[in-house]
Amino acid sequence: MKSKKILFIFIAALLILAAVFGYFYFGQQSAKSAAETATGGEQPVELIQLAGAVADASAEVSGLAWHGDLLILLPQYPERFGEGDGALFALPKADILNYLDGKSTAPLTPTIIKLNAAGLKESIPNFQGYEAIGFHGDQIFMTIEAGEGADMHGYLVSGTIAENEIQLDTSKVVEIPLPIASENHTDEALIVTDDKVLTFYELNGADLNPQPAAQAFNFELVPEASISLPQLEYRLTDAAITPDGKIWVTNYFFPGDKDMLPKVDPLAQTFGEGSTHSQYDHVERLVELSYSDSGITLTDTAPIQMMLEEDARNWEGLVMLDQRGFLVATDKYPGTLLGFIAMP
């Protein structure tokens, strides 16, 4: 009799535990489902208010990169800021995290990183500014865009950073081969791996670029074999690499760029469109790729679609923020914006 009573209590306890687990699990799933329904499956962009010169649209932020725990913001035209060759901007990660965690509400004012690149701008015909940035320790890599009309040229340059100052090696500027001739398009993104630098051309759509590839260079800027890329519609404007070899890229479409409007968007066909992407013509999303020396391929992960606003935002900067998500930045359209996108 006593054993039956113990068995009854044991079964009752299991049922109670199962009920509690079910309440919390399905409650969380319902909350997640409700949140996804409210956002249409899209991720909101939480803006981080900026102050100082970088907050002006003239900054035209064209790239982001981490140097240790400093977020470096690359203006397309550094010479607009300060004397000589101008400057880049830097924000401590701790300040960004404090802002996102609500510990500070004041706009963030970046510090100045002086740029030394004597004669570089003048040595490149039709110089159109810097487009991408990355680091390997204290070595810095930047791409440059130049040209006029469809006669475009891309370049890769390196240098060092120390004590809030960047010194570019202007004696070694390497031209990046471009796959097609297209007005105002060059390599707008780069990543730095353990042993090489990869640069990414802006246009990789099926109707525009028949054989997309990332251009590879060693740390001495010696070209290596290119690495195949998947077709990706619209523009590829920046890239960030994760510790496990995944690459996230910003994928943007402005409705005025009718020449790059595809017949079909395979990613939208496969994964669908969020509520605002169904409403507007522009596209703002992050796409995950998988990297190996044999090639770069699309993963099975759904693109992270940003919750759109009426005005398109030209996201040209991207970095990972630990495991939390991503930091993104725009150029002058619609102004200088720094935003955070949580990992879904």
C-alpha positions as CSV (number, residue, x, y, z in Angstrom):
1,M,0.0,0.0,0.0
2,K,2.8,2.3,0.9
3,S,4.6,1.6,-2.4
4,K,1.5,2.5,-4.4
5,K,1.2,5.8,-2.5
6,I,4.9,6.6,-3.3
7,L,4.3,5.7,-7.0
8,F,1.2,7.9,-7.1
9,I,3.2,10.9,-5.6
10,F,6.0,10.3,-8.1
11,I,3.7,10.2,-11.1
12,A,1.9,13.3,-9.8
13,A,5.2,15.2,-9.5
14,L,6.2,14.2,-13.0
15,L,2.9,15.5,-14.3
16,I,3.3,18.8,-12.5
17,L,6.9,19.2,-13.8
18,A,5.7,18.5,-17.4
19,A,2.9,21.0,-17.0
20,V,5.3,23.7,-15.7
21,F,7.7,23.0,-18.6
22,G,4.9,23.1,-21.1
23,Y,3.6,26.4,-19.8
24,F,7.0,28.1,-20.0
25,Y,8.1,26.5,-23.3
26,F,4.9,27.1,-25.2
27,G,4.5,30.5,-23.6
28,Q,7.9,31.4,-24.9
29,Q,7.1,30.0,-28.3
30,S,3.9,31.9,-28.4
31,A,5.7,35.1,-27.4
32,K,8.3,34.5,-30.1
33,S,5.6,33.8,-32.7
34,A,3.7,36.9,-31.7
35,A,6.9,39.0,-32.0
36,E,7.6,37.5,-35.4
37,T,4.1,38.3,-36.5
38,A,4.4,41.8,-35.3
39,T,7.6,42.4,-37.3
40,G,6.6,40.3,-40.3
41,G,9.6,38.1,-39.7
42,E,12.0,41.1,-40.0
43,Q,14.5,42.5,-37.6
44,P,14.3,46.1,-36.4
45,V,17.3,48.4,-36.7
46,E,18.0,50.0,-33.3
47,L,19.7,53.3,-34.0
48,I,22.7,54.5,-32.0
49,Q,22.7,58.3,-31.8
50,L,26.0,59.9,-32.9
51,A,27.5,63.3,-32.3
52,G,30.4,65.2,-33.7
53,A,31.6,65.4,-37.3
54,V,30.7,61.8,-38.1
55,A,27.0,62.5,-37.5
56,D,27.0,64.8,-40.6
57,A,25.9,63.2,-43.9
58,S,29.1,64.4,-45.5
59,A,31.0,61.7,-43.5
60,E,29.6,59.2,-46.1
61,V,30.6,56.2,-44.0
62,S,31.6,53.5,-46.4
63,G,33.0,50.7,-44.1
64,L,33.3,49.4,-40.6
65,A,35.9,47.2,-38.9
66,W,37.1,46.3,-35.4
67,H,40.6,47.1,-34.3
68,G,40.7,45.3,-31.0
69,D,37.8,46.7,-29.0
70,L,37.6,49.9,-31.1
71,L,35.0,50.2,-33.9
72,I,36.6,52.1,-36.8
73,L,34.3,54.0,-39.1
74,L,35.7,54.7,-42.5
75,P,34.5,57.9,-44.3
76,Q,34.7,57.7,-48.0
77,Y,36.6,61.0,-48.1
78,P,38.7,61.3,-45.0
79,E,40.3,64.5,-46.2
80,R,37.0,66.3,-45.3
81,F,38.0,65.8,-41.6
82,G,41.0,67.5,-40.3
83,E,44.2,68.7,-42.0
84,G,46.4,66.9,-44.5
85,D,44.9,63.5,-45.5
86,G,42.1,63.8,-43.0
87,A,40.9,61.2,-40.5
88,L,38.8,58.2,-39.7
89,F,36.6,57.8,-36.6
90,A,36.7,55.3,-33.6
91,L,34.2,54.2,-31.0
92,P,35.0,52.0,-28.0
93,K,33.0,48.8,-27.9
94,A,32.2,49.4,-24.2
95,D,30.5,52.7,-25.1
96,I,28.4,51.0,-27.7
97,L,27.3,48.2,-25.3
98,N,26.5,50.7,-22.6
99,Y,24.3,52.6,-25.0
100,L,22.5,49.4,-26.2
101,D,22.0,48.2,-22.6
102,G,20.5,51.5,-21.6
103,K,23.3,52.4,-19.2
104,S,24.0,55.6,-21.2
105,T,21.6,57.6,-23.4
106,A,23.9,60.3,-24.5
107,P,24.9,60.3,-28.2
108,L,28.3,58.8,-28.9
109,T,31.1,61.0,-30.1
110,P,33.9,59.1,-31.9
111,T,37.5,60.0,-31.4
112,I,39.7,61.0,-34.4
113,I,42.2,58.6,-36.0
114,K,44.6,60.7,-38.1
115,L,45.3,59.4,-41.6
116,N,48.6,59.8,-43.3
117,A,48.6,58.9,-47.0
118,A,50.9,61.5,-48.6
119,G,50.3,61.8,-52.4
120,L,48.0,58.8,-52.6
121,K,44.9,60.6,-53.7
122,E,46.8,62.6,-56.2
123,S,48.5,59.5,-57.7
124,I,45.3,57.8,-58.6
125,P,43.4,59.3,-61.6
126,N,39.7,60.1,-60.9
127,F,40.1,59.1,-57.2
128,Q,36.6,58.5,-55.7
129,G,37.5,57.7,-52.1
130,Y,37.8,54.7,-49.8
131,E,35.2,51.9,-49.8
132,A,36.2,49.1,-47.4
133,I,38.4,48.5,-44.4
134,G,39.8,45.6,-42.4
135,F,42.6,44.7,-39.9
136,H,45.0,42.0,-39.2
137,G,46.5,43.0,-35.8
138,D,47.9,46.5,-36.4
139,Q,48.0,46.1,-40.1
140,I,45.2,47.9,-42.0
141,F,43.8,47.2,-45.4
142,M,41.6,49.5,-47.4
143,T,40.0,49.5,-50.9
144,I,39.9,52.5,-53.1
145,E,37.5,53.4,-55.9
146,A,38.5,55.4,-58.9
147,G,37.4,56.1,-62.4
148,E,34.8,57.9,-64.5
149,G,31.6,56.4,-66.1
150,A,32.1,52.7,-66.8
151,D,35.9,53.1,-66.9
152,M,36.3,52.1,-63.2
153,H,39.3,50.9,-61.3
154,G,39.6,49.4,-57.8
155,Y,42.8,49.4,-55.6
156,L,44.0,47.7,-52.4
157,V,46.4,49.5,-50.1
158,S,47.7,48.6,-46.7
159,G,49.4,50.3,-43.7
160,T,49.7,50.3,-40.0
161,I,47.8,51.8,-37.1
162,A,49.4,53.0,-33.8
163,E,48.5,55.6,-31.2
164,N,45.4,57.0,-33.0
165,E,47.2,57.4,-36.3
166,I,47.1,55.4,-39.5
167,Q,50.1,55.3,-41.9
168,L,49.4,53.9,-45.3
169,D,52.2,52.5,-47.5
170,T,51.7,54.6,-50.6
171,S,54.6,52.9,-52.4
172,K,52.5,49.7,-52.8
173,V,49.1,50.2,-54.3
174,V,47.7,47.1,-56.0
175,E,44.9,47.2,-58.7
176,I,42.0,44.9,-58.1
177,P,40.8,43.2,-61.3
178,L,37.1,44.0,-62.0
179,P,34.9,41.3,-63.5
180,I,32.8,43.7,-65.6
181,A,32.7,47.3,-66.7
182,S,29.9,49.1,-64.8
183,E,29.5,52.7,-63.9
184,N,30.6,53.6,-60.4
185,H,31.0,50.0,-59.3
186,T,34.2,48.4,-57.8
187,D,35.1,46.3,-54.8
188,E,33.1,47.7,-51.9
189,A,33.7,45.0,-49.3
190,L,36.7,43.1,-47.8
191,I,37.4,40.6,-45.1
192,V,40.6,39.6,-43.5
193,T,41.2,35.9,-42.7
194,D,44.1,34.3,-40.9
195,D,46.3,34.4,-43.9
196,K,44.7,36.6,-46.6
197,V,42.6,39.5,-47.6
198,L,39.5,38.9,-49.7
199,T,37.8,41.8,-51.6
200,F,34.2,41.6,-53.1
201,Y,32.9,43.3,-56.2
202,E,29.6,45.2,-55.7
203,L,27.5,43.5,-58.4
204,N,27.1,39.7,-58.5
205,G,23.7,39.2,-59.9
206,A,23.0,36.5,-62.5
207,D,22.2,39.0,-65.3
208,L,25.1,41.2,-64.6
209,N,28.1,39.2,-63.5
210,P,28.5,35.8,-65.1
211,Q,31.3,34.5,-62.9
212,P,31.4,36.3,-59.5
213,A,34.5,35.8,-57.4
214,A,36.3,37.2,-54.4
215,Q,39.8,38.5,-55.2
216,A,42.4,37.2,-52.8
217,F,45.7,38.8,-51.7
218,N,48.3,37.8,-49.1
219,F,49.3,40.3,-46.5
220,E,52.0,41.7,-48.7
221,L,49.3,42.5,-51.3
222,V,50.5,39.8,-53.7
223,P,47.5,38.5,-55.7
224,E,46.4,34.9,-55.1
225,A,43.9,32.7,-56.9
226,S,40.4,34.2,-56.8
227,I,37.6,32.3,-54.9
228,S,34.3,31.7,-56.5
229,L,31.2,33.4,-55.2
230,P,27.5,32.5,-55.5
231,Q,25.2,34.7,-57.6
232,L,23.7,37.4,-55.3
233,E,21.3,39.9,-56.7
234,Y,21.4,43.6,-55.9
235,R,24.5,45.2,-54.3
236,L,27.0,43.7,-52.0
237,T,28.2,46.6,-49.9
238,D,30.2,45.2,-47.0
239,A,31.2,41.9,-45.3
240,A,32.1,40.5,-41.9
241,I,33.6,37.1,-41.1
242,T,32.7,35.0,-38.0
243,P,35.1,32.8,-36.0
244,D,33.6,29.6,-37.6
245,G,34.2,30.7,-41.2
246,K,30.8,32.2,-42.0
247,I,30.6,35.5,-43.9
248,W,27.8,37.9,-43.6
249,V,27.3,40.5,-46.3
250,T,25.0,43.5,-46.6
251,N,22.7,43.1,-49.6
252,Y,21.0,46.3,-50.7
253,F,18.7,47.5,-53.5
254,F,17.7,51.1,-54.2
255,P,14.7,51.3,-56.5
256,G,16.4,53.9,-58.7
257,D,19.0,51.3,-59.7
258,K,16.7,49.7,-62.3
259,D,19.6,48.2,-64.2
260,M,20.3,45.8,-61.4
261,L,16.7,44.7,-60.9
262,P,16.6,41.0,-61.5
263,K,14.0,38.9,-63.3
264,V,13.7,36.9,-60.1
265,D,15.2,37.1,-56.6
266,P,16.1,33.5,-55.6
267,L,16.5,34.4,-51.9
268,A,13.0,36.0,-51.8
269,Q,11.5,33.0,-53.7
270,T,13.1,30.5,-51.2
271,F,12.6,32.3,-47.9
272,G,9.8,34.8,-48.7
273,E,9.5,38.5,-47.9
274,G,8.9,40.2,-44.6
275,S,5.9,42.5,-44.2
276,T,7.8,45.7,-45.1
277,H,9.8,44.1,-47.9
278,S,6.4,43.1,-49.4
279,Q,5.3,46.7,-49.1
280,Y,8.3,48.6,-50.5
281,D,10.5,48.1,-53.6
282,H,13.8,48.6,-51.8
283,V,15.8,45.7,-50.2
284,E,17.9,45.8,-47.0
285,R,19.1,42.5,-45.7
286,L,22.1,40.5,-44.4
287,V,23.0,37.3,-46.2
288,E,25.1,34.5,-44.7
289,L,27.8,32.7,-46.8
290,S,30.1,29.8,-46.0
291,Y,33.8,30.2,-46.7
292,S,36.5,27.8,-47.6
293,D,39.6,27.9,-49.9
294,S,37.6,25.9,-52.5
295,G,34.9,28.5,-52.7
296,I,32.3,30.7,-51.0
297,T,28.7,29.4,-51.0
298,L,25.3,30.4,-49.7
299,T,24.2,28.7,-46.5
300,D,20.7,27.4,-45.7
301,T,20.2,30.3,-43.2
302,A,17.4,32.7,-44.1
303,P,18.6,36.2,-44.9
304,I,18.1,38.7,-42.1
305,Q,15.6,41.2,-43.5
306,M,15.7,44.6,-41.9
307,M,12.4,46.2,-41.0
308,L,12.2,48.9,-43.8
309,E,11.3,52.5,-43.6
310,E,9.7,54.5,-46.4
311,D,13.1,56.0,-47.3
312,A,15.8,53.5,-48.4
313,R,18.9,53.4,-46.2
314,N,22.2,52.8,-48.1
315,W,23.9,50.4,-45.6
316,E,27.6,50.4,-46.5
317,G,29.2,49.3,-43.2
318,L,28.9,45.9,-41.4
319,V,30.6,44.2,-38.4
320,M,29.7,41.5,-36.0
321,L,29.0,42.6,-32.4
322,D,30.1,39.6,-30.4
323,Q,27.3,37.0,-30.4
324,R,24.6,39.7,-30.0
325,G,24.2,40.6,-33.7
326,F,25.5,43.2,-36.1
327,L,26.4,46.9,-36.3
328,V,25.6,48.6,-39.6
329,A,26.2,52.1,-41.0
330,T,25.0,54.1,-43.9
331,D,26.7,56.6,-46.1
332,K,24.9,60.0,-46.8
333,Y,21.5,58.4,-47.7
334,P,19.4,59.3,-45.8
335,G,22.2,60.6,-43.5
336,T,24.8,59.0,-41.3
337,L,23.1,56.2,-39.3
338,L,24.8,53.7,-37.0
339,G,22.4,50.8,-36.1
340,F,22.3,47.5,-34.2
341,I,20.5,44.4,-35.6
342,A,20.0,41.6,-33.1
343,M,20.8,38.1,-34.1
344,P,17.4,36.3,-34.7
